[in-house]
């Protein structure tokens, strides 16, 4: 059983981000522990992606501090490459590699060694790509491409998963599958930080929901509390 108040794996304190004179993210505090999920909701342009890039070490805050495992997180931190797995809003893959080859490359690049094959087999099963392992990316549907990017997360180490709208291009049945996958990852001990447009997905996976508007937090709390505030 998880402790009631586990120590945070990720902690953002007073984090904001400006681009020139535009304030994309107003100061925010956020903590996330292993085995927990925080979902961030908001319309396009509300600051969700900015927050996730900073949390993943891919952008530097204008003010505030990002700590990972108690130390300040920077873009060249080894943890960014070895412990933080990201699914972003850009769908891309190596065009000349099959689905299986793509996943094997990711697994080996992240140190899987001789265990790469079994990791890939499991990811293909979990992401329902078994029948497409020999396909090239150009032949996949948009939903299958999204599944491939999620599978690429499953073949690498991941103490923290940062997912920017992982439900994109997925139909309702696939979103239900995604919710089950993320719950399983939490139960295995991964921390999940997710931006989403789907309140149902947030309610089914997250412990804590943050709602952003124009870069500012307008509601937060348990899914019931935060979602009720915006209905």
C-alpha positions as CSV (number, residue, x, y, z in Angstrom):
1,X,0.0,0.0,0.0
2,X,1.3,3.5,-0.9
3,X,1.9,5.9,2.0
4,X,-0.7,8.6,2.3
5,X,1.7,11.4,1.6
6,X,4.7,10.0,-0.4
7,X,7.7,12.1,-1.0
8,X,7.5,14.0,-4.3
9,X,9.5,12.8,-7.2
10,X,8.9,16.0,-9.0
11,X,8.3,19.4,-7.4
12,X,7.6,22.7,-9.2
13,X,7.8,25.8,-7.0
14,X,6.8,29.2,-8.3
15,X,7.4,28.2,-11.9
16,X,6.4,30.6,-14.6
17,X,7.4,31.1,-18.3
18,X,7.5,34.2,-20.4
19,X,8.2,34.5,-24.1
20,X,9.2,38.1,-24.6
21,X,6.3,40.1,-23.3
22,X,3.9,37.2,-23.4
23,X,3.3,35.4,-20.1
24,X,2.6,31.8,-21.2
25,X,2.5,30.3,-17.7
26,X,1.8,32.2,-14.4
27,X,3.5,31.1,-11.2
28,X,2.5,27.6,-10.3
29,X,3.3,25.1,-7.6
30,X,2.9,21.4,-8.3
31,X,4.2,18.1,-6.8
32,X,4.0,14.6,-8.1
33,X,5.0,11.4,-6.3
34,X,5.8,7.9,-7.6
35,X,2.7,5.9,-8.3
36,X,0.5,9.1,-8.6
37,X,-1.0,11.0,-11.6
38,X,-1.6,14.7,-12.1
39,X,-3.8,15.6,-15.0
40,X,-3.7,19.2,-16.5
41,X,-6.8,20.4,-18.3
42,X,-7.4,23.5,-20.3
43,X,-8.1,24.8,-23.8
44,X,-5.4,25.2,-26.4
45,X,-3.1,28.0,-25.4
46,X,-3.9,27.7,-21.7
47,X,-0.3,26.8,-20.8
48,X,-0.5,23.0,-20.6
49,X,2.3,22.2,-23.0
50,X,4.5,24.9,-21.6
51,X,4.1,23.4,-18.1
52,X,4.8,19.9,-19.4
53,X,8.0,20.9,-21.3
54,X,9.3,22.6,-18.1
55,X,8.4,19.6,-16.0
56,X,10.2,17.3,-18.4
57,X,13.4,19.3,-18.4
58,X,12.9,20.4,-22.0
59,X,12.4,24.1,-21.3
60,X,13.7,26.4,-18.6
61,X,11.3,28.4,-16.4
62,X,11.5,32.2,-16.3
63,X,11.0,32.1,-12.6
64,X,10.8,29.4,-10.0
65,X,12.5,26.0,-9.5
66,X,12.0,22.5,-10.8
67,X,13.3,19.7,-8.6
68,X,13.5,16.1,-9.6
69,X,14.4,13.6,-6.8
70,X,15.3,16.7,-4.7
71,X,17.8,18.3,-7.1
72,X,17.3,21.1,-9.5
73,X,16.3,19.7,-12.9
74,X,18.2,21.0,-16.0
75,X,18.1,20.2,-19.7
76,X,21.4,18.3,-19.6
77,X,20.5,16.3,-16.5
78,X,21.1,12.6,-17.1
79,X,17.6,11.9,-15.6
80,X,16.0,13.7,-18.5
81,X,17.3,11.0,-20.9
82,X,17.2,8.0,-18.7
83,X,14.2,8.3,-16.3
84,X,11.7,10.8,-17.9
85,X,9.7,9.4,-20.8
86,X,7.8,11.9,-22.9
87,X,5.0,11.6,-25.4
88,X,4.5,15.0,-27.1
89,X,2.2,16.6,-29.5
90,X,4.2,15.8,-32.6
91,X,3.7,12.4,-34.2
92,X,6.9,11.3,-35.9
93,X,8.8,8.1,-36.4
94,X,11.7,6.7,-38.5
95,X,10.0,6.3,-41.9
96,X,12.2,3.4,-43.1
97,X,12.0,1.3,-39.9
98,X,9.1,-1.1,-39.2
99,X,7.2,-0.7,-36.0
100,X,9.2,-3.5,-34.4
101,X,12.5,-2.1,-35.6
102,X,11.6,1.4,-34.3
103,X,10.8,0.0,-30.8
104,X,13.9,-2.2,-30.8
105,X,16.0,0.9,-31.6
106,X,14.5,2.9,-28.7
107,X,14.9,0.0,-26.3
108,X,18.6,-0.6,-27.2
109,X,19.3,3.2,-27.1
110,X,18.0,3.2,-23.5
111,X,20.1,0.3,-22.3
112,X,17.8,-2.7,-22.8
113,X,20.6,-4.8,-24.2
114,X,19.6,-8.5,-24.6
115,X,16.2,-7.8,-23.0
116,X,15.1,-5.6,-25.9
117,X,13.2,-8.3,-27.6
118,X,11.0,-9.2,-24.7
119,X,10.3,-5.5,-23.9
120,X,9.3,-4.9,-27.5
121,X,7.0,-7.9,-27.6
122,X,5.3,-6.8,-24.4
123,X,4.9,-3.2,-25.7
124,X,3.4,-4.4,-29.0
125,X,0.8,-6.5,-27.1
126,X,0.0,-3.8,-24.6
127,X,-0.4,-1.2,-27.3
128,X,-2.4,-3.5,-29.6
129,X,0.2,-3.4,-32.3
130,X,0.9,-7.1,-32.6
131,X,-0.6,-7.3,-36.1
132,X,1.4,-4.3,-37.3
133,X,4.9,-5.1,-36.1
134,X,6.2,-5.4,-39.7
135,X,4.4,-2.2,-40.9
136,X,6.1,1.0,-41.8
137,X,4.9,4.2,-40.1
138,X,3.5,5.6,-43.3
139,X,1.0,2.8,-43.5
140,X,-0.4,3.3,-39.9
141,X,-3.6,5.1,-39.1
142,X,-3.3,8.2,-36.9
143,X,-4.5,6.2,-33.9
144,X,-1.9,3.5,-34.5
145,X,0.8,6.1,-34.8
146,X,-0.2,7.4,-31.3
147,X,-0.1,3.8,-30.0
148,X,3.4,3.5,-31.4
149,X,4.6,6.5,-29.5
150,X,3.0,5.2,-26.3
151,X,4.7,1.8,-27.0
152,X,8.1,3.6,-27.3
153,X,7.6,4.8,-23.8
154,X,7.0,1.3,-22.6
155,X,10.4,-0.1,-23.9
156,X,12.5,2.4,-21.9
157,X,13.1,3.3,-18.2
158,X,10.4,5.6,-16.9
159,X,10.2,6.8,-13.4
160,X,8.2,9.8,-14.7
161,X,5.9,9.8,-17.7
162,X,5.1,13.2,-19.2
163,X,2.2,12.9,-21.7
164,X,0.9,15.8,-23.7
165,X,-2.6,14.9,-24.8
166,X,-1.9,11.1,-25.2
167,X,-5.6,10.6,-26.2
168,X,-5.1,12.5,-29.4
169,X,-6.3,10.6,-32.5
170,X,-7.7,7.8,-30.3
171,X,-11.3,6.7,-30.6
172,X,-13.5,6.2,-27.4
173,X,-12.6,2.5,-27.1
174,X,-8.9,3.3,-27.5
175,X,-9.2,6.0,-24.8
176,X,-10.6,3.4,-22.4
177,X,-7.6,1.2,-23.3
178,X,-5.3,4.1,-22.6
179,X,-6.8,4.8,-19.2
180,X,-6.2,1.2,-18.3
181,X,-2.7,1.3,-19.5
182,X,-1.9,4.5,-17.4
183,X,-3.5,3.0,-14.3
184,X,-1.3,-0.1,-14.7
185,X,1.8,2.2,-15.0
186,X,0.8,4.0,-11.8
187,X,0.3,0.7,-10.0
188,X,3.8,-0.4,-11.2
189,X,5.2,2.8,-9.5
190,X,5.6,5.3,-12.3
191,X,4.6,8.9,-11.8
192,X,2.3,10.3,-14.6
193,X,2.0,14.0,-15.5
194,X,-0.6,14.3,-18.3
195,X,-2.2,17.2,-20.2
196,X,-5.5,16.3,-21.7
197,X,-8.7,17.7,-23.1
198,X,-10.8,14.8,-21.9
199,X,-12.3,15.2,-18.4
200,X,-13.3,11.5,-18.5
201,X,-9.7,10.4,-18.9
202,X,-8.5,12.7,-16.1
203,X,-11.3,11.4,-13.8
204,X,-10.4,7.8,-14.4
205,X,-6.7,8.0,-14.0
206,X,-5.6,11.1,-12.0
207,X,-5.3,11.6,-8.2
208,X,-5.1,15.4,-8.7
209,X,-6.4,17.7,-11.5
210,X,-5.1,21.2,-12.3
211,X,-7.2,23.4,-14.6
212,X,-5.4,26.1,-16.5
213,X,-6.8,29.2,-18.3
214,X,-4.6,31.8,-19.9
215,X,-1.6,30.4,-18.1
216,X,-3.1,30.5,-14.6
217,X,-4.6,27.9,-12.3
218,X,-8.3,28.4,-12.1
219,X,-9.2,25.2,-10.3
220,X,-7.4,22.2,-8.7
221,X,-7.9,19.3,-6.4
222,X,-9.2,15.8,-6.6
223,X,-10.9,15.0,-10.0
224,X,-14.4,15.4,-8.5
225,X,-13.6,18.8,-6.9
226,X,-11.6,20.3,-9.9
227,X,-13.9,19.1,-12.6
228,X,-17.0,20.3,-10.7
229,X,-15.5,23.8,-10.6
230,X,-15.5,24.1,-14.4
231,X,-18.7,22.4,-15.3
